Amino acid sequence: MRIRNNLLAKYFPEFDKFYGQCETENLAIVRWCLEPGKIAGMEFNQFFRIVTTRERGIAQKQRLRKIHSLSSESVGCPMGQASEFEAQVLVDKLKQIRQVIKKPKT
């Protein structure tokens, strides 16, 4: 909730409509390059390499191309170091909690 309601709403609101589609890539975007200006300053191929672990086909590329192109038109606020750190911590904590939930109980 904090990722969508706080970070996305403030820094990259256009990304929210794509947020539920591919969780691994979404968290990578939030973790490594949530600020739209940072994404807009990258070539698409660089952005693609940062946020993906494997290529899954044309739909994935189209979705990420749309996010990449929206970044240059975003109305989001610029992120500072504290906000970037918050994004990293929230993503890392969410992954950690999900791993604990997945562990079989002994």
Buried (B, 14 or more C-beta within 10 A) or exposed (E): EEBBEBBBBEBBBBBEEBBEEBEEBBBBBBBBBBBBBBBBEBEBEEBBEBBBEEEEEEEBBEBBEBBBEBBEEBEBBEBEEEBBEBBBEBBEEBEEEEEEEEEEEE
